[in-house]
Amino acid sequence: MRPYSVFILENILLVSIQEEIDDKNVQRLLGLLGSLVIRHRINAVIFDLHDVEVVDTFLATNIEKLADMLQLLEAEVMVSGLSVPAVLTLLDFEIQLKGVSFALDVEQALERLGKSKNISSLRLCHG
């Protein structure tokens, strides 16, 4: 089982990341997200981290790498669902996720993207 799930919500990708994600899966996710953004003309990607208790430097660095790639492909990047311990870890290690917007949860992220009540379809992507 992969440590992430990817859903297409019209022109938005919702990426749910579980706590344990290794280099191999990060590379797989990089390729999948890049191809989905191009193929489906995605203009925003939401990383849902509600299952992640602590964001360590490894995970933060890889989220930043994913965000950098997505921004080059003209997709807005949001992180939602950060727990208090995850936020404290980011602050303690002075980890900055540049160019990334934040939301309390997926619903708030969708609202900020202007899509809260307008989502008509949800598709799970297998990659």
C-alpha positions as CSV (number, residue, x, y, z in Angstrom):
1,M,0.0,0.0,0.0
2,R,1.3,3.5,-0.9
3,P,1.7,6.1,1.8
4,Y,-0.4,8.6,-0.2
5,S,-3.7,8.8,-2.1
6,V,-4.4,11.2,-4.9
7,F,-7.8,12.4,-5.9
8,I,-8.9,14.7,-8.8
9,L,-11.5,17.3,-7.9
10,E,-12.2,18.9,-11.2
11,N,-9.0,21.1,-11.7
12,I,-7.7,20.5,-8.2
13,L,-5.6,17.6,-6.9
14,L,-6.1,16.4,-3.3
15,V,-3.1,14.5,-2.1
16,S,-3.5,12.8,1.3
17,I,-0.1,11.9,2.8
18,Q,0.3,9.4,5.6
19,E,3.2,9.7,8.0
20,E,5.7,7.2,6.6
21,I,6.8,8.2,3.1
22,D,10.2,7.2,1.8
23,D,12.4,8.5,-1.1
24,K,11.1,5.9,-3.5
25,N,7.5,6.9,-2.9
26,V,8.3,10.6,-3.0
27,Q,9.9,10.1,-6.5
28,R,6.8,8.1,-7.5
29,L,4.6,10.9,-6.3
30,L,6.7,13.6,-8.1
31,G,6.2,11.8,-11.4
32,L,2.5,11.1,-10.8
33,L,1.7,14.7,-9.8
34,G,3.7,16.2,-12.6
35,S,1.9,14.1,-15.2
36,L,-1.6,14.7,-13.6
37,V,-1.1,18.5,-13.5
38,I,-0.2,18.5,-17.2
39,R,-2.7,16.0,-18.4
40,H,-5.7,17.3,-16.5
41,R,-4.7,21.0,-16.5
42,I,-4.7,21.1,-12.7
43,N,-4.3,24.6,-11.3
44,A,-4.1,23.8,-7.5
45,V,-2.8,20.9,-5.4
46,I,-3.8,20.4,-1.8
47,F,-1.6,18.3,0.5
48,D,-3.7,17.0,3.3
49,L,-1.5,16.1,6.3
50,H,-4.2,15.4,8.9
51,D,-2.8,11.9,9.4
52,V,0.7,13.2,10.1
53,E,1.5,14.0,13.7
54,V,5.0,15.3,13.3
55,V,6.5,16.9,10.2
56,D,10.2,16.1,10.3
57,T,12.8,17.7,8.1
58,F,12.7,14.7,5.7
59,L,9.0,15.1,5.1
60,A,9.1,19.0,5.0
61,T,12.0,18.9,2.5
62,N,10.1,16.5,0.2
63,I,6.9,18.6,0.5
64,E,8.9,21.6,-0.5
65,K,10.4,19.7,-3.4
66,L,6.9,18.7,-4.6
67,A,5.7,22.3,-4.1
68,D,8.6,23.7,-6.1
69,M,7.9,21.3,-9.0
70,L,4.2,22.1,-8.9
71,Q,4.8,25.9,-8.9
72,L,6.9,25.6,-12.0
73,L,4.0,23.8,-13.6
74,E,1.8,26.9,-12.6
75,A,-0.2,25.0,-9.9
76,E,-1.0,26.7,-6.6
77,V,0.1,24.6,-3.6
78,M,-1.8,24.4,-0.2
79,V,-1.1,22.4,2.9
80,S,-4.1,21.5,5.1
81,G,-4.7,19.6,8.2
82,L,-1.5,20.3,10.2
83,S,-1.7,19.2,13.8
84,V,-0.4,21.4,16.6
85,P,2.6,19.0,17.1
86,A,3.4,19.2,13.3
87,V,3.3,23.0,13.5
88,L,5.5,23.1,16.5
89,T,8.0,20.8,14.8
90,L,8.1,23.2,11.8
91,L,8.7,26.1,14.1
92,D,11.3,24.3,16.2
93,F,13.4,23.3,13.2
94,E,12.7,26.7,11.4
95,I,11.3,24.8,8.4
96,Q,9.8,27.2,5.9
97,L,7.6,25.9,3.1
98,K,8.1,28.7,0.7
99,G,5.4,29.5,-1.8
100,V,2.9,27.3,0.1
101,S,-0.4,28.5,1.4
102,F,-2.0,26.9,4.5
103,A,-5.5,25.9,5.6
104,L,-6.9,24.3,8.7
105,D,-8.6,21.5,6.7
106,V,-9.5,20.4,3.2
107,E,-12.8,22.2,3.3
108,Q,-11.1,25.6,4.1
109,A,-8.5,24.9,1.4
110,L,-11.3,24.4,-1.1
111,E,-13.1,27.5,0.1
112,R,-9.9,29.6,-0.4
113,L,-9.6,28.2,-3.9
114,G,-13.2,29.1,-4.6
115,K,-14.4,25.5,-4.9
116,S,-16.1,24.7,-1.6
117,K,-19.6,23.9,-2.8
118,N,-18.9,23.5,-6.6
119,I,-17.1,20.2,-6.6
120,S,-19.2,17.8,-8.8
121,S,-16.9,14.8,-9.1
122,L,-14.1,13.1,-7.1
123,R,-11.9,10.5,-8.8
124,L,-9.2,8.4,-7.2
125,C,-5.9,8.3,-9.2
126,H,-3.8,5.2,-9.3
127,G,-0.2,5.7,-10.1
